[in-house]
Structures are given as C-alpha cells and as structure tokens.
C-alpha cells in the first residue's frame, strides 16, 4: 500500500451547489464566490467524490488528450490557494500506476483536447456575504448558531 494525496471540500467554510453544467461555490471566510464549468467542474466533482489526485489525472487522461497532468495539478493548487479544498492522505492499492500517463483507454486521435480548467472568482458581493449571519454557526452548519459565549456559565 502507498499514500496518495486526496482532497475534500473545505466545509463548513465553503459551500457549493451543482447546477448541472456549472458549479457555484462561496468561501464564507473571505466572501468570494466562484464559478466552474466544463473541465473545471469535472475535476471538482471528482474531488467531491473523494478521488485521489492521481486518480483524477488518470480519469481525465482517459477522456481527453493534451497537457493534462500539469494542468490538473495547477488547477488543484489554485483551489487550495483559494481555500476551497484541503488536502488529506489516502491509502491506495500498490497496483495503481505511479505515473498517471501510463494509462490511456482510447487512442489519442479519438479524444477531445483537454481545455484548461478555469476557476472564475468574483468579489463584488464580498461585503454582503461577510455580513450574512450564516457565519455565526457551529460545525453542523446553518441554521445551528454557535452558542453565545457570554451566556455560558463559568
């Protein structure tokens, strides 16, 4: 067995909704909201499912041709920099190829070209998002408010 990096959504600090062809996320810590479509949404969906980084790359390589490994790694790093996902370690089977480029199921000529995934970031509603009382919640999320520390008995 070996370890591989996998990720999880940075909940409860990040909330998101999948609208079929678009995923919209809100980072409640900084008030930014984000939009992802196409390849970006596909990668995010794999992260949401708990796929390891090498599994994500392998799955994308099975569907597309192009500079996939570096592009996917850069996109994932961008999601981490924005605080949308956090990394974990995952135990994987030793039979998993070490290099994602070792696996391809279709000839490259039959695959569409992999487009660079884009994370669109918007900050125009930052002030309103940061004012929303949804920030005043406990770990179980909205609508469970944090206990008022001034009312706690000492």
N, CA, C and O atoms as a DFTB+ gen file, in Angstrom:
616 C
 N C O
     1  1       0.843      -1.183       0.000
     2  2       0.000       0.000       0.000
     3  2       0.891       1.251       0.000
     4  3       1.982       1.265       0.569
     5  1       0.389       2.276      -0.648
     6  2       1.106       3.547      -0.655
     7  2       0.114       4.666      -0.390
     8  3      -1.100       4.457      -0.395
     9  1       0.648       5.853      -0.159
    10  2      -0.199       7.002       0.136
    11  2      -0.297       7.901      -1.083
    12  3       0.656       8.033      -1.851
    13  1      -1.441       8.508      -1.251
    14  2      -1.666       9.449      -2.329
    15  2      -2.424      10.640      -1.760
    16  3      -3.128      10.513      -0.758
    17  1      -2.283      11.770      -2.382
    18  2      -2.975      12.962      -1.917
    19  2      -4.399      12.954      -2.448
    20  3      -4.637      12.776      -3.643
    21  1      -5.326      13.147      -1.544
    22  2      -6.703      13.373      -1.968
    23  2      -7.182      14.635      -1.257
    24  3      -6.482      15.182      -0.404
    25  1      -8.338      15.075      -1.604
    26  2      -8.823      16.366      -1.125
    27  2     -10.256      16.250      -0.652
    28  3     -10.965      15.298      -0.978
    29  1     -10.664      17.235       0.118
    30  2     -12.067      17.351       0.491
    31  2     -12.437      18.822       0.433
    32  3     -11.586      19.705       0.535
    33  1     -13.711      19.057       0.269
    34  2     -14.217      20.418       0.255
    35  2     -13.988      20.999       1.642
    36  3     -14.182      20.306       2.641
    37  1     -13.586      22.241       1.715
    38  2     -13.263      22.893       2.982
    39  2     -14.545      23.335       3.698
    40  3     -14.738      24.516       3.983
    41  1     -15.410      22.366       3.978
    42  2     -16.675      22.644       4.670
    43  2     -16.415      22.743       6.168
    44  3     -15.519      22.052       6.651
    45  1     -17.112      23.526       6.906
    46  2     -18.271      24.334       6.543
    47  2     -17.913      25.721       6.008
    48  3     -18.806      26.531       5.759
    49  1     -16.655      25.998       5.833
    50  2     -16.217      27.312       5.358
    51  2     -16.532      27.551       3.888
    52  3     -16.608      28.695       3.439
    53  1     -16.714      26.467       3.143
    54  2     -17.021      26.564       1.717
    55  2     -18.325      25.815       1.464
    56  3     -18.483      24.659       1.857
    57  1     -19.246      26.491       0.807
    58  2     -20.499      25.858       0.404
    59  2     -20.575      25.916      -1.114
    60  3     -20.022      26.818      -1.742
    61  1     -21.266      24.942      -1.693
    62  2     -21.357      24.926      -3.150
    63  2     -22.650      24.280      -3.587
    64  3     -23.308      23.573      -2.823
    65  1     -22.999      24.538      -4.832
    66  2     -24.177      23.933      -5.447
    67  2     -23.824      23.565      -6.875
    68  3     -23.198      24.341      -7.597
    69  1     -24.237      22.364      -7.271
    70  2     -24.007      21.893      -8.630
    71  2     -25.291      22.120      -9.423
    72  3     -26.340      21.566      -9.093
    73  1     -25.200      22.936     -10.467
    74  2     -26.353      23.259     -11.298
    75  2     -26.332      22.488     -12.619
    76  3     -26.915      22.937     -13.606
    77  1     -25.680      21.359     -12.646
    78  2     -25.621      20.535     -13.850
    79  2     -24.455      20.902     -14.742
    80  3     -23.512      20.123     -14.884
    81  1     -24.506      22.076     -15.343
    82  2     -23.411      22.492     -16.219
    83  2     -22.501      23.529     -15.557
    84  3     -21.544      24.004     -16.168
    85  1     -22.805      23.871     -14.314
    86  2     -21.986      24.848     -13.585
    87  2     -22.000      24.515     -12.103
    88  3     -23.020      24.103     -11.550
    89  1     -20.848      24.701     -11.471
    90  2     -20.754      24.588     -10.019
    91  2     -20.440      25.970      -9.478
    92  3     -19.515      26.636      -9.943
    93  1     -21.221      26.398      -8.486
    94  2     -21.018      27.696      -7.851
    95  2     -20.623      27.442      -6.406
    96  3     -21.275      26.675      -5.698
    97  1     -19.545      28.096      -5.971
    98  2     -19.026      27.940      -4.610
    99  2     -18.967      29.300      -3.933
   100  3     -18.810      30.326      -4.595
   101  1     -19.092      29.303      -2.622
   102  2     -18.893      30.516      -1.828
   103  2     -17.912      30.177      -0.718
   104  3     -18.096      29.202       0.011
   105  1     -16.868      30.991      -0.596
   106  2     -15.933      30.872       0.510
   107  2     -16.420      31.836       1.578
   108  3     -16.282      33.051       1.432
   109  1     -16.984      31.305       2.641
   110  2     -17.578      32.131       3.686
   111  2     -16.535      32.874       4.506
   112  3     -16.877      33.827       5.207
   113  1     -15.270      32.465       4.437
   114  2     -14.215      33.158       5.169
   115  2     -13.836      34.483       4.519
   116  3     -13.583      35.465       5.216
   117  1     -13.793      34.517       3.179
   118  2     -13.346      35.744       2.517
   119  2     -14.439      36.435       1.700
   120  3     -14.223      37.537       1.195
   121  1     -15.613      35.802       1.563
   122  2     -16.722      36.421       0.861
   123  2     -16.669      36.314      -0.650
   124  3     -17.541      36.845      -1.337
   125  1     -15.668      35.641      -1.176
   126  2     -15.598      35.446      -2.627
   127  2     -16.529      34.331      -3.040
   128  3     -16.762      33.387      -2.285
   129  1     -17.067      34.447      -4.262
   130  2     -17.795      33.320      -4.824
   131  2     -17.182      32.967      -6.159
   132  3     -16.522      33.790      -6.793
   133  1     -17.406      31.734      -6.580
   134  2     -16.672      31.162      -7.699
   135  2     -17.635      30.418      -8.622
   136  3     -18.702      29.962      -8.210
   137  1     -17.226      30.315      -9.865
   138  2     -17.980      29.556     -10.855
   139  2     -17.018      28.661     -11.611
   140  3     -15.908      29.061     -11.962
   141  1     -17.478      27.420     -11.856
   142  2     -16.687      26.463     -12.632
   143  2     -17.614      25.777     -13.629
   144  3     -18.743      25.416     -13.299
   145  1     -17.125      25.604     -14.844
   146  2     -17.864      24.861     -15.872
   147  2     -16.901      23.900     -16.557
   148  3     -15.688      23.968     -16.360
   149  1     -17.460      23.011     -17.358
   150  2     -16.704      22.086     -18.204
   151  2     -15.657      21.302     -17.427
   152  3     -15.977      20.663     -16.425
   153  1     -14.402      21.347     -17.884
   154  2     -13.340      20.552     -17.267
   155  2     -13.127      20.911     -15.804
   156  3     -12.830      20.035     -14.991
   157  1     -13.275      22.184     -15.456
   158  2     -13.103      22.604     -14.065
   159  2     -14.152      21.945     -13.174
   160  3     -13.833      21.444     -12.096
   161  1     -15.401      21.947     -13.628
   162  2     -16.478      21.323     -12.857
   163  2     -16.274      19.819     -12.767
   164  3     -16.584      19.207     -11.745
   165  1     -15.757      19.225     -13.826
   166  2     -15.491      17.786     -13.836
   167  2     -14.431      17.423     -12.786
   168  3     -14.591      16.451     -12.048
   169  1     -13.366      18.196     -12.725
   170  2     -12.309      17.957     -11.733
   171  2     -12.865      18.145     -10.325
   172  3     -12.602      17.330      -9.441
   173  1     -13.629      19.211     -10.111
   174  2     -14.194      19.477      -8.792
   175  2     -15.123      18.342      -8.365
   176  3     -15.120      17.947      -7.199
   177  1     -15.911      17.819      -9.290
   178  2     -16.812      16.707      -8.972
   179  2     -16.030      15.468      -8.544
   180  3     -16.466      14.734      -7.657
   181  1     -14.881      15.233      -9.168
   182  2     -14.039      14.104      -8.772
   183  2     -13.454      14.324      -7.378
   184  3     -13.327      13.382      -6.596
   185  1     -13.100      15.570      -7.075
   186  2     -12.618      15.896      -5.730
   187  2     -13.728      15.641      -4.717
   188  3     -13.496      15.056      -3.659
   189  1     -14.933      16.084      -5.052
   190  2     -16.073      15.902      -4.154
   191  2     -16.322      14.416      -3.871
   192  3     -16.712      14.056      -2.760
   193  1     -16.101      13.558      -4.864
   194  2     -16.300      12.117      -4.710
   195  2     -15.194      11.457      -3.894
   196  3     -15.311      10.285      -3.536
   197  1     -14.116      12.195      -3.591
   198  2     -13.033      11.648      -2.794
   199  2     -11.916      11.016      -3.591
   200  3     -11.098      10.284      -3.034
   201  1     -11.865      11.285      -4.885
   202  2     -10.795      10.719      -5.719
   203  2      -9.450      11.312      -5.343
   204  3      -9.344      12.504      -5.053
   205  1      -8.424      10.472      -5.351
   206  2      -7.053      10.936      -5.112
   207  2      -6.571      11.713      -6.333
   208  3      -7.115      11.566      -7.428
   209  1      -5.551      12.537      -6.137
   210  2      -5.039      13.372      -7.216
   211  2      -4.620      12.542      -8.428
   212  3      -4.922      12.911      -9.563
   213  1      -3.925      11.422      -8.198
   214  2      -3.512      10.598      -9.343
   215  2      -4.706       9.934     -10.016
   216  3      -4.673       9.688     -11.222
   217  1      -5.756       9.641      -9.259
   218  2      -6.979       9.085      -9.845
   219  2      -7.690      10.119     -10.714
   220  3      -8.218       9.789     -11.777
   221  1      -7.701      11.350     -10.264
   222  2      -8.318      12.435     -11.046
   223  2      -7.589      12.585     -12.371
   224  3      -8.213      12.658     -13.429
   225  1      -6.273      12.630     -12.306
   226  2      -5.475      12.785     -13.530
   227  2      -5.707      11.600     -14.458
   228  3      -5.882      11.779     -15.664
   229  1      -5.708      10.408     -13.910
   230  2      -5.912       9.217     -14.732
   231  2      -7.282       9.247     -15.416
   232  3      -7.389       8.938     -16.603
   233  1      -8.316       9.613     -14.680
   234  2      -9.665       9.653     -15.262
   235  2      -9.760      10.722     -16.362
   236  3     -10.376      10.488     -17.402
   237  1      -9.162      11.869     -16.136
   238  2      -9.185      12.924     -17.152
   239  2      -8.390      12.476     -18.383
   240  3      -8.791      12.762     -19.511
   241  1      -7.278      11.784     -18.179
   242  2      -6.463      11.307     -19.308
   243  2      -7.203      10.260     -20.138
   244  3      -6.941      10.114     -21.332
   245  1      -8.112       9.544     -19.518
   246  2      -8.894       8.554     -20.256
   247  2      -9.887       9.221     -21.201
   248  3     -10.298       8.622     -22.194
   249  1     -10.275      10.461     -20.896
   250  2     -11.300      11.139     -21.690
   251  2     -10.754      12.175     -22.668
   252  3     -11.382      12.468     -23.686
   253  1      -9.577      12.729     -22.354
   254  2      -9.048      13.855     -23.127
   255  2      -7.602      13.600     -23.530
   256  3      -6.940      12.698     -23.016
   257  1      -7.135      14.415     -24.461
   258  2      -5.716      14.438     -24.810
   259  2      -5.194      15.838     -24.541
   260  3      -5.960      16.800     -24.499
   261  1      -3.893      15.944     -24.360
   262  2      -3.278      17.244     -24.118
   263  2      -2.379      17.218     -22.905
   264  3      -2.042      16.152     -22.390
   265  1      -1.995      18.385     -22.454
   266  2      -1.118      18.547     -21.296
   267  2      -1.976      18.459     -20.033
   268  3      -2.297      19.477     -19.419
   269  1      -2.332      17.268     -19.663
   270  2      -3.322      17.066     -18.601
   271  2      -2.707      17.083     -17.205
   272  3      -3.203      17.786     -16.325
   273  1      -1.661      16.337     -16.993
   274  2      -1.122      16.177     -15.641
   275  2      -0.737      17.516     -15.014
   276  3      -1.169      17.818     -13.902
   277  1       0.061      18.318     -15.703
   278  2       0.470      19.611     -15.153
   279  2      -0.708      20.558     -14.994
   280  3      -0.792      21.293     -14.011
   281  1      -1.614      20.539     -15.958
   282  2      -2.763      21.444     -15.918
   283  2      -3.686      21.117     -14.753
   284  3      -4.141      22.020     -14.050
   285  1      -3.964      19.840     -14.544
   286  2      -4.821      19.428     -13.427
   287  2      -4.140      19.764     -12.100
   288  3      -4.790      20.268     -11.184
   289  1      -2.857      19.494     -11.989
   290  2      -2.126      19.817     -10.756
   291  2      -2.177      21.310     -10.459
   292  3      -2.348      21.704      -9.305
   293  1      -2.031      22.145     -11.480
   294  2      -2.093      23.603     -11.284
   295  2      -3.487      24.041     -10.858
   296  3      -3.629      24.905      -9.993
   297  1      -4.512      23.452     -11.456
   298  2      -5.884      23.807     -11.098
   299  2      -6.173      23.430      -9.647
   300  3      -6.752      24.219      -8.900
   301  1      -5.772      22.233      -9.253
   302  2      -5.978      21.793      -7.874
   303  2      -5.224      22.703      -6.902
   304  3      -5.747      23.046      -5.842
   305  1      -4.010      23.089      -7.257
   306  2      -3.243      24.013      -6.405
   307  2      -3.979      25.346      -6.268
   308  3      -3.971      25.948      -5.195
   309  1      -4.608      25.806      -7.338
   310  2      -5.384      27.039      -7.289
   311  2      -6.594      26.920      -6.362
   312  3      -6.918      27.863      -5.639
   313  1      -7.253      25.778      -6.380
   314  2      -8.382      25.552      -5.476
   315  2      -7.915      25.584      -4.019
   316  3      -8.612      26.100      -3.145
   317  1      -6.733      25.029      -3.772
   318  2      -6.177      25.056      -2.415
   319  2      -5.814      26.481      -2.007
   320  3      -6.097      26.893      -0.883
   321  1      -5.194      27.230      -2.903
   322  2      -4.807      28.613      -2.596
   323  2      -6.018      29.472      -2.256
   324  3      -5.930      30.365      -1.413
   325  1      -7.142      29.208      -2.903
   326  2      -8.372      29.959      -2.625
   327  2      -9.072      29.469      -1.361
   328  3     -10.066      30.059      -0.937
   329  1      -8.563      28.395      -0.754
   330  2      -9.152      27.855       0.465
   331  2     -10.421      27.061       0.224
   332  3     -11.205      26.858       1.150
   333  1     -10.639      26.604      -1.009
   334  2     -11.862      25.874      -1.342
   335  2     -11.768      24.392      -1.017
   336  3     -12.778      23.753      -0.723
   337  1     -10.554      23.839      -1.068
   338  2     -10.330      22.438      -0.742
   339  2      -9.139      22.328       0.190
   340  3      -8.289      23.217       0.251
   341  1      -9.093      21.223       0.914
   342  2      -7.943      20.925       1.775
   343  2      -7.457      19.529       1.434
   344  3      -8.240      18.668       1.034
   345  1      -6.157      19.310       1.596
   346  2      -5.580      18.011       1.225
   347  2      -5.606      17.049       2.404
   348  3      -5.557      17.447       3.568
   349  1      -5.683      15.775       2.060
   350  2      -5.651      14.678       3.017
   351  2      -4.709      13.623       2.466
   352  3      -4.268      13.729       1.321
   353  1      -4.396      12.619       3.250
   354  2      -3.664      11.471       2.730
   355  2      -4.634      10.319       2.596
   356  3      -5.535      10.162       3.420
   357  1      -4.458       9.520       1.574
   358  2      -5.331       8.387       1.321
   359  2      -4.465       7.173       1.021
   360  3      -3.512       7.265       0.247
   361  1      -4.787       6.043       1.623
   362  2      -4.077       4.799       1.341
   363  2      -4.662       4.213       0.060
   364  3      -5.876       4.056      -0.063
   365  1      -3.789       3.893      -0.887
   366  2      -4.251       3.309      -2.146
   367  2      -3.546       1.992      -2.396
   368  3      -2.506       1.711      -1.799
   369  1      -4.100       1.203      -3.260
   370  2      -3.562      -0.099      -3.630
   371  2      -2.268       0.075      -4.420
   372  3      -2.183       0.958      -5.273
   373  1      -1.268      -0.748      -4.150
   374  2       0.008      -0.666      -4.863
   375  2      -0.126      -0.922      -6.356
   376  3       0.772      -0.556      -7.115
   377  1      -1.209      -1.533      -6.802
   378  2      -1.409      -1.801      -8.217
   379  2      -1.747      -0.554      -9.017
   380  3      -1.756      -0.593     -10.248
   381  1      -2.026       0.558      -8.331
   382  2      -2.311       1.799      -9.025
   383  2      -1.029       2.298      -9.685
   384  3      -0.001       2.385      -9.013
   385  1      -1.052       2.626     -10.969
   386  2       0.160       3.101     -11.635
   387  2       0.721       4.345     -10.951
   388  3      -0.029       5.228     -10.534
   389  1       2.032       4.405     -10.841
   390  2       2.692       5.544     -10.203
   391  2       2.575       6.804     -11.054
   392  3       2.472       7.910     -10.523
   393  1       2.590       6.637     -12.364
   394  2       2.521       7.767     -13.277
   395  2       1.199       7.708     -14.007
   396  3       0.902       6.723     -14.682
   397  1       0.404       8.753     -13.876
   398  2      -0.923       8.758     -14.490
   399  2      -0.854       8.640     -16.000
   400  3      -1.815       8.186     -16.622
   401  1       0.258       9.037     -16.607
   402  2       0.359       8.971     -18.063
   403  2       0.514       7.539     -18.573
   404  3       0.517       7.319     -19.784
   405  1       0.645       6.559     -17.670
   406  2       0.777       5.162     -18.072
   407  2      -0.534       4.574     -18.563
   408  3      -0.525       3.536     -19.224
   409  1      -1.667       5.210     -18.259
   410  2      -2.954       4.634     -18.616
   411  2      -3.688       5.518     -19.602
   412  3      -3.869       6.714     -19.375
   413  1      -4.107       4.914     -20.694
   414  2      -4.986       5.556     -21.650
   415  2      -5.850       4.477     -22.249
   416  3      -5.356       3.405     -22.600
   417  1      -7.142       4.745     -22.372
   418  2      -8.043       3.712     -22.846
   419  2      -8.410       3.860     -24.317
   420  3      -8.717       2.866     -24.976
   421  1      -8.385       5.067     -24.838
   422  2      -8.730       5.302     -26.237
   423  2      -7.507       5.852     -26.953
   424  3      -6.658       6.486     -26.327
   425  1      -7.406       5.619     -28.254
   426  2      -6.344       6.287     -28.999
   427  2      -6.526       7.802     -28.899
   428  3      -7.651       8.302     -28.911
   429  1      -5.410       8.524     -28.800
   430  2      -5.468       9.971     -28.610
   431  2      -6.254      10.667     -29.712
   432  3      -6.878      11.696     -29.455
   433  1      -6.242      10.147     -30.912
   434  2      -6.923      10.806     -32.021
   435  2      -8.442      10.830     -31.842
   436  3      -9.113      11.639     -32.483
   437  1      -8.999       9.976     -30.997
   438  2     -10.439       9.921     -30.790
   439  2     -10.893      10.751     -29.590
   440  3     -12.092      10.864     -29.339
   441  1      -9.970      11.320     -28.864
   442  2     -10.301      12.067     -27.668
   443  2     -10.357      13.566     -27.970
   444  3      -9.599      14.067     -28.801
   445  1     -11.260      14.275     -27.292
   446  2     -11.239      15.734     -27.422
   447  2     -10.018      16.308     -26.704
   448  3      -9.464      15.676     -25.805
   449  1      -9.611      17.488     -27.102
   450  2      -8.470      18.160     -26.477
   451  2      -8.920      18.721     -25.130
   452  3      -9.986      19.325     -25.015
   453  1      -8.098      18.513     -24.131
   454  2      -8.377      18.988     -22.778
   455  2      -8.187      20.504     -22.726
   456  3      -7.095      21.012     -22.985
   457  1      -9.253      21.213     -22.392
   458  2      -9.186      22.670     -22.249
   459  2      -8.758      23.005     -20.822
   460  3      -9.148      22.326     -19.872
   461  1      -7.973      24.034     -20.684
   462  2      -7.504      24.455     -19.371
   463  2      -8.694      24.792     -18.481
   464  3      -9.511      25.639     -18.840
   465  1      -8.804      24.139     -17.320
   466  2      -9.923      24.432     -16.420
   467  2      -9.791      25.843     -15.842
   468  3      -8.693      26.307     -15.532
   469  1     -10.930      26.505     -15.709
   470  2     -10.941      27.890     -15.246
   471  2     -11.795      27.999     -13.991
   472  3     -12.916      27.494     -13.936
   473  1     -11.242      28.668     -12.987
   474  2     -11.972      28.996     -11.774
   475  2     -12.236      30.496     -11.817
   476  3     -11.325      31.297     -11.605
   477  1     -13.471      30.875     -12.087
   478  2     -13.822      32.292     -12.118
   479  2     -14.125      32.739     -10.700
   480  3     -14.958      32.147     -10.014
   481  1     -13.435      33.799     -10.262
   482  2     -13.615      34.322      -8.898
   483  2     -14.272      35.682      -8.968
   484  3     -13.906      36.521      -9.791
   485  1     -15.256      35.895      -8.089
   486  2     -15.980      37.158      -8.028
   487  2     -15.937      37.685      -6.599
   488  3     -16.134      36.932      -5.646
   489  1     -15.682      38.970      -6.459
   490  2     -15.630      39.571      -5.124
   491  2     -16.610      40.725      -4.981
   492  3     -16.578      41.444      -3.982
   493  1     -17.484      40.912      -5.973
   494  2     -18.391      42.053      -5.958
   495  2     -19.425      42.011      -4.834
   496  3     -19.969      43.053      -4.467
   497  1     -19.704      40.843      -4.288
   498  2     -20.672      40.731      -3.197
   499  2     -19.996      40.373      -1.875
   500  3     -20.652      39.935      -0.930
   501  1     -18.698      40.562      -1.822
   502  2     -17.911      40.179      -0.660
   503  2     -18.459      40.778       0.636
   504  3     -18.620      40.066       1.627
   505  1     -18.744      42.074       0.633
   506  2     -19.231      42.731       1.847
   507  2     -20.550      42.135       2.325
   508  3     -20.738      41.922       3.522
   509  1     -21.459      41.865       1.400
   510  2     -22.749      41.295       1.775
   511  2     -22.606      39.870       2.293
   512  3     -23.249      39.491       3.272
   513  1     -21.776      39.095       1.643
   514  2     -21.582      37.706       2.073
   515  2     -20.972      37.658       3.468
   516  3     -21.366      36.833       4.292
   517  1     -20.014      38.538       3.734
   518  2     -19.370      38.540       5.045
   519  2     -20.294      39.054       6.150
   520  3     -20.083      38.738       7.321
   521  1     -21.318      39.843       5.798
   522  2     -22.293      40.318       6.783
   523  2     -23.354      39.285       7.114
   524  3     -24.018      39.394       8.145
   525  1     -23.524      38.295       6.270
   526  2     -24.578      37.298       6.438
   527  2     -24.388      36.539       7.745
   528  3     -23.276      36.107       8.048
   529  1     -25.455      36.367       8.526
   530  2     -25.335      35.668       9.816
   531  2     -25.015      34.187       9.690
   532  3     -24.805      33.521      10.704
   533  1     -24.974      33.658       8.482
   534  2     -24.646      32.247       8.311
   535  2     -23.240      31.943       8.846
   536  3     -22.906      30.787       9.104
   537  1     -22.425      32.984       9.008
   538  2     -21.075      32.802       9.539
   539  2     -21.085      32.479      11.028
   540  3     -20.112      31.945      11.560
   541  1     -22.163      32.796      11.683
   542  2     -22.255      32.621      13.129
   543  2     -22.831      31.247      13.466
   544  3     -23.754      31.144      14.275
   545  1     -22.297      30.198      12.855
   546  2     -22.840      28.858      13.048
   547  2     -21.814      27.947      13.689
   548  3     -20.616      28.229      13.695
   549  1     -22.317      26.844      14.232
   550  2     -21.398      25.848      14.770
   551  2     -20.994      24.895      13.649
   552  3     -21.351      25.116      12.492
   553  1     -20.254      23.836      13.980
   554  2     -19.718      22.910      12.984
   555  2     -20.790      22.182      12.186
   556  3     -20.514      21.710      11.083
   557  1     -22.005      22.081      12.715
   558  2     -23.069      21.382      11.992
   559  2     -23.666      22.243      10.887
   560  3     -24.471      21.758      10.092
   561  1     -23.277      23.524      10.826
   562  2     -23.721      24.385       9.741
   563  2     -25.035      25.096      10.021
   564  3     -25.619      24.975      11.097
   565  1     -25.470      25.827       9.034
   566  2     -26.694      26.618       9.134
   567  2     -27.884      25.688       9.209
   568  3     -27.907      24.703       8.472
   569  1     -28.856      25.929      10.035
   570  2     -29.151      27.126      10.832
   571  2     -28.841      26.948      12.309
   572  3     -29.586      27.458      13.145
   573  1     -27.795      26.259      12.656
   574  2     -27.435      26.000      14.044
   575  2     -26.421      27.027      14.525
   576  3     -25.228      26.892      14.251
   577  1     -26.876      28.048      15.234
   578  2     -25.954      29.104      15.656
   579  2     -24.959      28.616      16.705
   580  3     -25.227      27.685      17.465
   581  1     -23.808      29.273      16.720
   582  2     -22.823      28.988      17.762
   583  2     -23.417      29.394      19.103
   584  3     -24.179      30.358      19.175
   585  1     -23.078      28.673      20.164
   586  2     -23.532      29.099      21.479
   587  2     -22.926      30.466      21.806
   588  3     -21.759      30.730      21.519
   589  1     -23.727      31.304      22.396
   590  2     -23.268      32.639      22.781
   591  2     -22.334      32.485      23.974
   592  3     -22.762      32.058      25.047
   593  1     -21.072      32.827      23.794
   594  2     -20.069      32.626      24.848
   595  2     -20.338      33.509      26.056
   596  3     -19.887      33.186      27.155
   597  1     -21.061      34.619      25.887
   598  2     -21.356      35.485      27.028
   599  2     -22.414      34.876      27.925
   600  3     -22.536      35.257      29.089
   601  1     -23.187      33.924      27.393
   602  2     -24.236      33.276      28.196
   603  2     -23.779      31.976      28.834
   604  3     -24.526      31.378      29.608
   605  1     -22.581      31.529      28.531
   606  2     -22.076      30.284      29.097
   607  2     -21.709      30.475      30.564
   608  3     -21.097      31.474      30.942
   609  1     -22.096      29.497      31.384
   610  2     -21.754      29.572      32.802
   611  2     -20.312      29.180      32.991
   612  3     -19.802      28.288      32.312
   613  1     -19.668      29.837      33.900
   614  2     -18.259      29.562      34.170
   615  2     -18.107      28.793      35.429
   616  3     -16.987      28.466      35.822
